Amino acid sequence: MKRFLMLVGVAVVAAAMYVAASPASQQSKGPTARQFKALKAQVTSLSKTVKGLKKVVTDCVQIAIPIDQFGDNTSAQTEGYDYSQPSGAGNFFTTALDVTDVADTGAVWFTGVLAQTRAACTTDLGLTVLRHRVAKAGFAAHRP
């Protein structure tokens, strides 16, 4: 009888350990209704942002050109672009920006929009915002 009770006791302990360790006993609670509503609103907002960014990229980034600075920027200026001063004071070498190879790791990429889709890009970005940014950068904005 002692053996039987010992066997039952071991079986009960093993069953209890199995139930405690099973994945079904450790179910996590899902988000509350309030948390779900907040997450849904955040996903909706981010989806609208992504959609807008894709439209801007499609309408406003149609060409890209790699630009780099070329020429000797030292006081000796042994190479560069031959610059002729308008006053006739002489020529000298100077550095300048120029189109470079796409593999140039020091290049900066300038992007642009084609004339036929300029209106769509302006609408996407907002003309008022563009004028403000141009003025903040210190440039005069051309008004159509």
Contacts in CASP RR format, 6 or more apart in sequence:
PFRMAT RR
TARGET T0000
AUTHOR 0000-0000-0000
METHOD contacts of the structure
MODEL  1
MKRFLMLVGVAVVAAAMYVAASPASQQSKGPTARQFKALKAQVTSLSKTV
KGLKKVVTDCVQIAIPIDQFGDNTSAQTEGYDYSQPSGAGNFFTTALDVT
DVADTGAVWFTGVLAQTRAACTTDLGLTVLRHRVAKAGFAAHRP
19 25 0 8 1.000
31 39 0 8 1.000
52 124 0 8 1.000
55 124 0 8 1.000
56 121 0 8 1.000
56 124 0 8 1.000
56 125 0 8 1.000
59 113 0 8 1.000
59 117 0 8 1.000
59 120 0 8 1.000
59 121 0 8 1.000
59 124 0 8 1.000
60 111 0 8 1.000
60 112 0 8 1.000
60 113 0 8 1.000
60 121 0 8 1.000
60 124 0 8 1.000
60 125 0 8 1.000
61 111 0 8 1.000
61 112 0 8 1.000
61 113 0 8 1.000
62 111 0 8 1.000
62 112 0 8 1.000
62 113 0 8 1.000
62 114 0 8 1.000
62 117 0 8 1.000
63 111 0 8 1.000
63 112 0 8 1.000
63 113 0 8 1.000
63 114 0 8 1.000
64 109 0 8 1.000
64 110 0 8 1.000
64 111 0 8 1.000
64 112 0 8 1.000
65 99 0 8 1.000
65 109 0 8 1.000
65 110 0 8 1.000
65 111 0 8 1.000
66 99 0 8 1.000
66 100 0 8 1.000
66 101 0 8 1.000
66 102 0 8 1.000
66 104 0 8 1.000
66 107 0 8 1.000
66 108 0 8 1.000
66 109 0 8 1.000
67 97 0 8 1.000
67 98 0 8 1.000
67 99 0 8 1.000
67 100 0 8 1.000
67 107 0 8 1.000
67 108 0 8 1.000
67 109 0 8 1.000
67 110 0 8 1.000
68 97 0 8 1.000
68 98 0 8 1.000
68 100 0 8 1.000
68 104 0 8 1.000
68 106 0 8 1.000
68 107 0 8 1.000
68 108 0 8 1.000
69 95 0 8 1.000
69 96 0 8 1.000
69 97 0 8 1.000
69 98 0 8 1.000
70 80 0 8 1.000
70 81 0 8 1.000
70 95 0 8 1.000
70 96 0 8 1.000
70 97 0 8 1.000
70 98 0 8 1.000
70 100 0 8 1.000
71 77 0 8 1.000
71 79 0 8 1.000
71 80 0 8 1.000
71 81 0 8 1.000
71 93 0 8 1.000
71 94 0 8 1.000
71 95 0 8 1.000
71 96 0 8 1.000
72 78 0 8 1.000
72 79 0 8 1.000
72 80 0 8 1.000
72 93 0 8 1.000
72 95 0 8 1.000
73 95 0 8 1.000
77 92 0 8 1.000
77 93 0 8 1.000
77 94 0 8 1.000
78 93 0 8 1.000
79 93 0 8 1.000
80 93 0 8 1.000
80 94 0 8 1.000
80 95 0 8 1.000
80 96 0 8 1.000
81 93 0 8 1.000
81 94 0 8 1.000
81 95 0 8 1.000
81 96 0 8 1.000
82 91 0 8 1.000
82 92 0 8 1.000
82 93 0 8 1.000
83 91 0 8 1.000
83 92 0 8 1.000
83 93 0 8 1.000
83 94 0 8 1.000
84 90 0 8 1.000
84 91 0 8 1.000
85 91 0 8 1.000
85 92 0 8 1.000
100 107 0 8 1.000
101 107 0 8 1.000
113 121 0 8 1.000
122 130 0 8 1.000
130 141 0 8 1.000
131 141 0 8 1.000
131 143 0 8 1.000
134 140 0 8 1.000
134 141 0 8 1.000
135 141 0 8 1.000
END
